[in-house]
Amino acid sequence: MEHTFEQYIEKVKELNEGKNLKYYILTMGCQLNENDSEKLGGMLTKMGYIETNNQEDADILIYNTCCVRENAEEKLFGKIGEVKRQKEQKGTIIAIGGCMMQEQHILDKIKQSYPYVDIIFGTHTLHKLPEDIYKILNNRKKIEDILYIDGEVIEGLPIKRNDNIKASVTIMNGCNNFCSYCIVPYVRGRERSRNPKDILDEIQALANKGYKEITLLGQNVNSYLRSEKENGKIKEMEYEGINSFATLLRAVNEIDGIEIIRFVSPHPKDFTDDVIEAIRDCKKVCKLIHLPLQSGSTQVLKAMNRKYTKEQYLALVDKMKKVIPGVVFTTDIIVGFPGETEADLEDTLDVVRKVNFEQVFMFIYSRRVGTPGDKMENQIPEEVKHQRFNKLKALVESQIQARNKEYIGTVQNVLVEGTSKNNENMLTGRTYSNKVVVFEGSKDLIGKMVDLKIVSEHMWYLKGETID
């Protein structure tokens, strides 16, 4: 059955015939946003647009927004302001999508202050973009396509991958957790899982094209299919015994051609034994687990609505270390959440010392309109937040340096991703634990798994040598 978006892709393609039109997408945000941008790029390519890296050359500009990152709003409004002249001179179509477009106060500001924006679309209306562009090309009327946030998952959108070795595959949309600092459940809606068959078909197609590494994406991957179980829809969703995240991992592990499987992000409160055992048993699943901590203080975790304590988090890490040989961890930590004390920060530093993470993604708490955290009293002064952040950063960097030294002399199996960004004569890849390794070698090795001996460490990357 042909989808409506396919009909409009063809209509726009006809209008664009022979015009050599270009598109530019700026992605602001997480891997889910990046995956959405690849779908936008896929549709634009089919409509006859050619990608450009120069915003000023673009006939259509798309900003795919995020509302999690600090200063995201200022960045977006700055960008829209910059392109007003381009719009006036060239008639460039300006489209804004993503999470931020599901926030009413942002929509109101765009309508009021930036009336020259042509298209506004939400997180669940990517598939409407061809129709929106068609309408704009025909009558230049401003379009707003914001769907209610629990819309169905649309399958079959074309996708233009930014890489030909690694790919991300979304397995679910939305989140049910309502952490008090986070806007995501309000803008991406409740958890809705994709059909296992659709996921496996997508990964099989990637394997057939030579992709070697897959990252499974979701706001909370280890609750995959949980909502469907709770609302009695699991029977119609289940496919070849896949009825949970653990069974999905095992199925993806069986796909020939895929060498490495990663996933982000799980939630500590939902890390069940069957998932831990699947990670242990599946050879291709990396023994690197991204386990967001957010805070090491039980008091702050409660205020964050995280549903676990410091002790439960550490017990989970200990359990995984016992069950999964060689397991290592990365994490997310927010510093300066409302009400956080120096003692709470010390609890966080204590967890960091005990777990000894491979990497810590550190954030200074920033208020988000529409979240409970924004309304909390005891907001921490910016100066104090930065002091605490620096204390955490110093500890994390000392640990990373010490961990890096442990790699020297070891042999690491690495997927070669391409040439180094800083030196075209060097190749680069990542270990299973996500450490960047640069080394000298033939470009024929790109896309292959190779064994490298690690010879030196340089804080944010390791240096390796091929083994003769």
C-alpha positions in Angstrom: 0.0 0.0 0.0 1.4 3.4 -1.0 1.6 5.8 1.9 0.4 9.5 1.6 4.0 10.6 2.1 5.1 8.6 -1.0 2.5 10.3 -3.2 3.6 13.8 -2.0 7.3 12.8 -2.5 6.5 12.2 -6.2 4.5 15.4 -6.5 7.4 17.5 -5.1 9.9 15.6 -7.2 7.9 16.6 -10.3 7.9 20.3 -9.3 11.6 20.2 -8.6 12.6 18.5 -11.9 15.8 20.0 -13.4 16.1 22.8 -10.7 19.2 21.4 -8.9 17.8 22.5 -5.5 19.7 21.9 -2.2 18.8 21.2 1.4 20.6 21.7 4.7 19.6 20.1 8.0 21.0 21.2 11.3 20.4 18.6 14.0 20.4 19.8 17.6 20.3 17.0 20.1 20.4 13.3 20.8 20.8 10.2 18.7 17.1 9.9 18.3 17.1 13.4 16.7 20.0 12.3 14.5 18.0 9.2 13.4 15.0 11.5 12.6 17.3 13.8 10.5 18.4 10.8 8.5 14.8 10.1 7.7 14.2 13.8 6.7 17.3 13.6 4.5 16.0 10.4 2.9 12.7 12.1 2.0 14.3 15.3 0.7 16.7 13.2 -1.5 13.7 11.4 -3.0 12.0 14.8 -3.6 15.0 15.8 -5.8 16.9 17.9 -3.3 20.7 17.6 -3.0 22.4 17.9 0.4 24.7 20.8 1.0 27.0 21.6 4.0 26.7 25.3 3.3 23.5 26.7 4.9 23.7 29.8 2.6 23.4 27.6 -0.6 20.2 25.8 0.7 16.8 26.2 -0.9 15.3 24.5 2.1 16.6 24.8 5.6 15.5 22.4 8.4 16.3 22.8 12.0 15.7 19.6 13.9 15.5 20.8 17.5 16.1 19.4 21.0 14.8 20.8 24.3 17.1 18.8 26.6 20.4 20.6 26.0 21.3 23.8 27.8 20.7 27.0 25.9 18.8 25.1 23.2 16.2 27.9 22.9 18.7 30.7 22.5 20.6 28.7 19.9 17.5 28.1 17.9 16.3 31.7 18.0 19.8 32.9 17.0 19.8 30.6 14.0 16.3 31.6 12.8 17.3 35.3 13.2 20.5 34.7 11.1 18.5 33.3 8.1 16.0 36.1 7.7 18.0 37.9 5.1 18.6 34.6 3.2 14.8 34.1 3.2 14.2 37.6 1.8 16.9 37.3 -0.9 16.5 33.7 -2.0 13.1 32.6 -0.9 14.6 29.7 1.1 12.0 27.5 2.7 12.5 27.4 6.5 11.2 24.4 8.4 11.6 23.8 12.1 10.9 20.4 13.7 11.8 18.2 16.6 11.1 18.2 20.3 11.1 21.9 20.9 8.1 22.3 18.5 5.9 20.3 21.0 6.4 23.1 23.6 3.6 25.7 23.5 5.7 28.7 24.6 8.2 28.0 21.8 5.5 27.8 19.2 4.0 31.1 20.5 7.3 32.8 20.2 8.1 31.6 16.7 4.6 32.7 15.5 5.0 36.1 17.1 8.7 36.9 16.4 9.6 34.9 13.3 6.6 35.0 11.0 8.8 34.1 8.0 9.2 30.5 9.2 7.3 28.3 6.6 6.9 24.9 8.2 6.6 23.8 11.8 6.4 20.1 12.4 6.5 17.9 15.5 8.3 14.8 16.6 5.5 12.5 15.2 4.8 14.3 11.9 8.1 13.7 10.0 6.0 11.8 7.4 4.0 15.0 6.7 7.1 16.9 5.5 6.6 16.1 1.8 3.0 17.2 2.0 4.0 20.4 3.8 6.7 21.2 1.2 4.2 20.6 -1.6 1.7 23.0 -0.1 4.4 25.6 0.5 5.6 25.3 -3.1 2.1 25.7 -4.4 0.8 28.6 -2.3 3.6 29.7 0.1 1.1 29.5 3.1 2.6 29.0 6.5 2.0 25.4 7.8 1.9 24.0 11.3 1.8 20.2 11.5 2.0 19.4 15.2 0.3 16.1 16.0 -0.7 15.1 19.5 2.3 13.5 21.0 1.1 9.9 21.3 0.7 9.5 17.5 1.3 6.1 15.8 4.8 5.0 14.7 5.0 5.5 10.9 7.0 2.8 9.2 8.7 2.8 5.8 10.1 6.4 5.7 13.1 6.6 3.3 16.3 7.2 5.2 19.6 8.7 4.1 22.3 7.3 6.4 25.2 9.6 7.4 27.5 6.6 7.6 27.9 3.3 5.7 29.4 1.2 8.5 27.5 2.1 11.6 23.7 2.8 11.9 21.2 3.6 14.6 17.8 1.9 14.7 15.0 3.3 16.8 13.1 0.5 18.6 10.6 2.6 20.6 9.4 6.2 21.0 8.4 8.2 24.0 8.9 7.7 27.8 6.8 6.9 30.8 9.2 7.9 33.5 8.6 11.6 34.1 12.0 12.4 35.7 11.4 15.8 37.3 14.2 17.6 35.3 13.2 16.2 31.9 10.8 17.5 29.3 11.0 14.4 27.0 7.8 12.6 28.1 5.9 15.9 27.5 7.3 16.3 23.9 7.8 12.7 22.7 4.7 11.2 24.4 4.2 7.8 26.1 6.2 4.7 25.3 5.3 3.1 22.0 7.4 0.2 20.8 8.0 -0.6 17.1 7.1 -4.1 15.8 9.9 -6.6 16.3 9.6 -7.7 12.7 10.0 -4.1 11.4 13.1 -3.7 13.5 14.7 -7.0 12.4 13.8 -6.3 8.7 15.5 -2.9 9.0 18.7 -4.4 10.6 18.8 -7.2 8.1 18.6 -4.7 5.2 21.5 -2.8 6.8 23.5 -6.0 7.2 22.8 -6.8 3.5 24.3 -3.3 2.6 27.5 -4.1 4.6 26.8 -2.3 7.8 28.7 -3.8 10.7 27.5 -1.9 13.8 24.0 -1.2 15.1 22.9 1.0 17.9 19.4 0.3 19.2 17.7 3.6 20.3 15.0 4.5 22.8 14.4 6.8 25.7 14.3 3.6 27.9 15.2 0.6 25.8 14.9 -2.0 28.5 11.2 -1.3 28.8 10.7 -2.3 25.1 7.3 -3.8 24.6 6.4 -3.3 28.3 3.5 -0.9 27.6 2.2 -3.3 25.0 2.2 -6.1 27.6 0.4 -3.9 30.1 -2.4 -2.9 27.6 -2.9 -6.4 26.2 -1.4 -5.7 22.7 1.6 -8.0 23.1 0.1 -10.9 21.1 -0.4 -8.8 18.0 3.1 -7.4 18.4 5.1 -10.6 19.2 7.2 -12.0 16.4 9.1 -15.3 16.5 9.2 -15.2 20.3 10.4 -11.6 20.6 8.3 -10.1 23.5 10.9 -8.1 25.5 14.2 -6.2 25.1 16.2 -9.3 26.1 14.6 -11.4 23.4 15.1 -8.6 20.9 18.9 -8.5 21.8 19.2 -12.2 21.2 17.4 -12.0 17.8 19.6 -9.1 16.6 22.7 -11.1 17.7 21.8 -13.8 15.2 21.8 -11.5 12.2 24.7 -12.4 9.9 27.0 -9.5 9.0 26.3 -7.4 12.1 29.5 -7.5 14.2 28.7 -5.0 17.0 25.5 -4.2 18.9 25.2 -1.2 21.2 22.1 0.3 22.9 21.1 3.6 24.6 19.6 4.4 26.9 18.4 1.9 29.6 17.0 2.9 32.9 18.5 1.4 36.1 15.1 0.6 37.7 14.1 -1.6 34.7 17.4 -3.5 34.3 16.0 -7.1 34.6 18.0 -10.3 35.0 16.9 -11.5 31.5 18.6 -8.4 29.9 21.7 -8.9 32.0 21.9 -12.5 30.9 21.3 -11.6 27.2 24.2 -9.1 27.3 26.4 -11.9 28.8 25.3 -14.5 26.3 25.3 -12.5 23.1 28.8 -12.3 21.6 28.0 -9.2 19.5 26.5 -7.1 22.2 29.1 -4.8 23.7 30.0 -5.3 27.3 29.8 -1.6 27.7 26.6 -0.5 29.4 25.4 3.1 29.4 23.8 3.2 32.9 22.5 6.8 33.6 23.1 7.7 37.3 22.1 11.4 37.2 23.0 11.7 40.9 24.6 9.5 43.6 22.5 11.0 46.3 19.3 9.0 47.3 17.7 12.3 48.4 18.3 14.0 45.1 17.3 10.8 43.1 14.0 10.9 45.0 13.5 14.6 44.0 14.4 13.7 40.4 11.7 10.9 40.5 14.3 8.3 39.4 12.8 5.4 41.5 16.1 3.9 42.8 18.5 4.7 45.6 22.3 5.1 45.6 22.5 1.6 47.2 20.3 0.0 44.6 22.4 1.5 41.8 25.6 0.2 43.2 24.1 -3.2 43.9 23.0 -3.4 40.2 26.5 -2.5 39.0 27.9 -5.2 41.4 25.5 -7.8 40.0 26.4 -7.0 36.4 30.1 -7.2 37.2 29.5 -10.7 38.6 27.4 -11.9 35.8 29.0 -10.3 32.7 32.8 -10.9 32.4 34.7 -7.7 31.5 31.6 -5.4 31.7 32.3 -1.6 31.9 30.0 1.4 32.3 29.4 4.9 31.1 26.9 7.2 32.6 25.1 10.6 32.7 25.3 12.9 35.7 23.5 16.2 36.4 25.2 18.6 38.8 23.3 21.3 40.6 19.8 19.9 40.8 17.5 22.0 43.1 18.2 21.3 46.7 21.5 19.5 46.1 23.9 20.0 49.0 27.7 19.5 49.2 27.0 16.1 51.0 24.8 15.1 48.0 27.6 16.0 45.6 30.0 13.8 47.8 27.6 10.9 47.4 27.8 11.4 43.6 31.6 11.5 43.7 31.5 8.3 45.9 29.6 6.4 43.3 31.9 7.6 40.5 34.9 6.4 42.5 33.3 3.0 43.2 32.0 2.2 39.7 35.1 3.7 37.9 33.2 4.6 34.7 34.8 4.5 31.2 33.2 7.8 30.5 30.9 10.3 32.2 28.6 12.6 30.3 28.4 15.6 32.7 25.6 18.2 32.7 25.0 21.3 34.7 21.3 21.4 35.7 19.3 23.8 33.6 15.6 24.6 34.2 13.1 23.4 31.6 9.7 25.2 31.4 6.9 22.6 32.0 8.9 20.3 34.3 8.5 19.9 38.0 12.2 20.8 38.5 11.5 24.2 37.1 9.1 25.0 39.9 11.2 23.6 42.8 12.5 26.0 45.4 16.2 25.8 46.4 17.5 26.4 42.9 21.3 26.3 43.1 23.3 29.5 42.1 25.1 29.2 38.8 28.5 29.8 40.4 28.0 26.9 42.9 26.8 24.6 40.0 30.0 25.4 38.1 32.2 24.8 41.2 30.6 21.4 41.7 30.8 20.5 38.0 34.6 21.2 38.1 35.0 19.0 41.1 33.3 16.1 39.3 35.2 16.8 36.1 38.6 16.6 37.9 37.7 13.2 39.4 36.3 11.8 36.1 39.4 12.9 34.1 41.8 11.4 36.6 39.9 8.1 36.4 39.8 8.2 32.6 43.6 8.7 32.5 44.1 5.8 34.9 41.8 3.5 32.9 43.5 4.5 29.6 46.8 3.3 31.0 45.3 -0.1 31.6 44.7 -0.4 27.8 48.4 0.0 26.9 49.9 -3.3 25.8 46.5 -4.9 25.3 45.1 -6.1 22.0 41.7 -4.6 21.1 39.4 -5.8 18.4 38.3 -2.6 16.6 35.8 -1.8 13.8 37.7 0.6 11.5 35.3 3.5 10.8 37.4 5.7 8.5 40.2 8.2 8.4 40.9 10.3 11.5 39.3 13.8 11.6 42.6 15.3 12.6 44.9 13.4 10.4 43.9 11.9 7.0 46.9 9.6 7.1 45.6 7.9 10.2 42.7 5.5 10.5 40.2 5.5 13.4 37.9 3.1 15.1 36.4 2.3 18.5 36.9 -0.5 20.9 33.9 -2.5 22.3 34.2 -0.2 25.3 33.8 2.8 22.9 37.4 4.1 23.3 38.6 5.9 20.1 41.7 4.3 18.7 43.9 6.0 15.9 46.5 4.0 14.0 48.4 3.8 10.7 47.1 1.4 8.1 45.7 0.8 4.6 42.4 2.4 3.8 41.3 -1.1 2.6 40.8 -1.8 6.3 37.9 0.7 6.6 34.7 -1.3 7.4 36.6 -4.3 8.7 37.3 -5.6 12.2 41.0 -5.6 13.1 43.1 -6.4 16.1 45.2 -3.5 17.3 47.9 -3.4 19.9 47.5 -0.3 22.1 50.8 1.5 22.4 49.9 4.9 24.1 47.1 6.9 25.6 46.2 10.5 25.0 43.2 11.2 27.3 40.4 11.2 24.7 41.9 8.6 22.4 44.3 5.7 22.3 47.0 5.0 19.8 47.3 1.6 18.3 49.4 -0.5 15.9 48.3 -3.2 13.5 49.5 -6.7 14.4 51.6 -8.4 11.6 
